[in-house]
């Protein structure tokens, strides 16, 4: 009887190095979302200048200007009903 070429017995899948598992999904998924916590600039805390506390001068510590006591201004407004109106006369008493 002629021997027909028998196929080799099926020994299963070809044994070799198994496919490297774990490299399927790219490891770049962790870098997809940008770190959103650092995007607001920290300069927002310095926006209001600290000069606002010095804007109002300390009132009450300044003595009244002495010019008001030295110059005595007498405003004498003389109005004649007769028709002649005299302009306001400012008489300043200046201390010599």
MARKEMI-464130 format. One record per residue (C-alpha): residue number from 1; residue in one letter; x negated, y, z. Coordinates in nm, 4 decimals, always signed. Layout:
NODE balo kelo     east    north       up
NODE  NUM    a        X        Y        Z
...
END
This chain:
NODE balo kelo     east    north       up
NODE    1    x  +0.0000  +0.0000  +0.0000
NODE    2    x  -0.1288  +0.3390  -0.0851
NODE    3    x  -0.1908  +0.5572  +0.2090
NODE    4    x  -0.0187  +0.8868  +0.1685
NODE    5    x  -0.1888  +1.1873  +0.3133
NODE    6    x  -0.0223  +1.2191  +0.6446
NODE    7    x  -0.0152  +1.5696  +0.7870
NODE    8    x  -0.2082  +1.5978  +1.1088
NODE    9    x  +0.0023  +1.5562  +1.4161
NODE   10    x  +0.1545  +1.8886  +1.5218
NODE   11    x  -0.0530  +1.9984  +1.8126
NODE   12    x  +0.1530  +2.3075  +1.8904
NODE   13    x  +0.0593  +2.6690  +1.8277
NODE   14    x  -0.2993  +2.7369  +1.7380
NODE   15    x  -0.4848  +2.7624  +2.0628
NODE   16    x  -0.7042  +3.0634  +2.0814
NODE   17    x  -0.7334  +3.3884  +2.2640
NODE   18    x  -0.3834  +3.4875  +2.3712
NODE   19    x  -0.2749  +3.8265  +2.2443
NODE   20    x  -0.3828  +4.0940  +2.4866
NODE   21    x  -0.0718  +4.1713  +2.6769
NODE   22    x  -0.0237  +4.5038  +2.8463
NODE   23    x  -0.1470  +4.7193  +2.5600
NODE   24    x  +0.1892  +4.7270  +2.3893
NODE   25    x  +0.3282  +5.0479  +2.5403
NODE   26    x  +0.0792  +5.3331  +2.4991
NODE   27    x  -0.0442  +5.4665  +2.8333
NODE   28    x  +0.0272  +5.8202  +2.7145
NODE   29    x  +0.3752  +5.8164  +2.8585
NODE   30    x  +0.2470  +5.9582  +3.1836
NODE   31    x  +0.1224  +6.2705  +3.0101
NODE   32    x  +0.4411  +6.3396  +2.8166
NODE   33    x  +0.6152  +6.5816  +3.0543
NODE   34    x  +0.3844  +6.8759  +3.1279
NODE   35    x  +0.3332  +6.9639  +3.4921
NODE   36    x  +0.6172  +7.2084  +3.5307
NODE   37    x  +0.5284  +7.2986  +3.8857
NODE   38    x  +0.2256  +7.5033  +3.7860
NODE   39    x  +0.3747  +7.7023  +3.5023
NODE   40    x  +0.5211  +7.9949  +3.7021
NODE   41    x  +0.2278  +8.2355  +3.7482
NODE   42    x  +0.1384  +8.3013  +4.1116
NODE   43    x  +0.1327  +8.6740  +4.0378
NODE   44    x  +0.4970  +8.7091  +4.1322
NODE   45    x  +0.3985  +8.7444  +4.4950
NODE   46    x  +0.1846  +9.0473  +4.4154
NODE   47    x  +0.4470  +9.2253  +4.2042
NODE   48    x  +0.5702  +9.4683  +4.4742
NODE   49    x  +0.2766  +9.6990  +4.5511
NODE   50    x  +0.1976  +9.7307  +4.9213
NODE   51    x  +0.1968 +10.1096  +4.8835
NODE   52    x  +0.5661 +10.1288  +4.9606
NODE   53    x  +0.4902 +10.1297  +5.3308
NODE   54    x  +0.2874 +10.4482  +5.2966
NODE   55    x  +0.5364 +10.6360  +5.0798
NODE   56    x  +0.7301 +10.8144  +5.3582
NODE   57    x  +0.4851 +11.0402  +5.5452
NODE   58    x  +0.5043 +11.0242  +5.9232
NODE   59    x  +0.7451 +11.3077  +5.9873
NODE   60    x  +0.7542 +11.4639  +6.3283
NODE   61    x  +0.3799 +11.4749  +6.3807
NODE   62    x  +0.3263 +11.7790  +6.1633
NODE   63    x  +0.3685 +12.1068  +6.3524
NODE   64    x  +0.6025 +12.3524  +6.1824
NODE   65    x  +0.4163 +12.5758  +5.9387
NODE   66    x  +0.3193 +12.8954  +6.1228
NODE   67    x  +0.3987 +13.1018  +5.8149
NODE   68    x  +0.7636 +13.1103  +5.9115
NODE   69    x  +0.6837 +13.2802  +6.2429
NODE   70    x  +0.4383 +13.5340  +6.1022
NODE   71    x  +0.6444 +13.6658  +5.8156
NODE   72    x  +0.9689 +13.8190  +5.9272
NODE   73    x  +1.1831 +13.8782  +5.6254
NODE   74    x  +1.4814 +14.1015  +5.6709
NODE   75    x  +1.7241 +14.0821  +5.3879
NODE   76    x  +1.9386 +14.3906  +5.3947
NODE   77    x  +2.1991 +14.3865  +5.1250
NODE   78    x  +2.3584 +14.7268  +5.1023
NODE   79    x  +2.6625 +14.7426  +4.8789
NODE   80    x  +2.8282 +15.0756  +4.8300
NODE   81    x  +3.1920 +15.0455  +4.7446
NODE   82    x  +3.1736 +15.3872  +4.5815
NODE   83    x  +3.0450 +15.2266  +4.2636
NODE   84    x  +2.6709 +15.2370  +4.3257
NODE   85    x  +2.5329 +14.8923  +4.4077
NODE   86    x  +2.1895 +14.8899  +4.5550
NODE   87    x  +1.9828 +14.5848  +4.4837
NODE   88    x  +1.8779 +14.3597  +4.7643
NODE   89    x  +1.5956 +14.5204  +4.9584
NODE   90    x  +1.3411 +14.2821  +5.1045
NODE   91    x  +1.1528 +14.4370  +5.3911
NODE   92    x  +0.8570 +14.2276  +5.4922
NODE   93    x  +0.6802 +14.3048  +5.8152
NODE   94    x  +0.3272 +14.1887  +5.7659
NODE   95    x  +0.1087 +14.1450  +6.0680
NODE   96    x  -0.2130 +14.3362  +6.0335
END
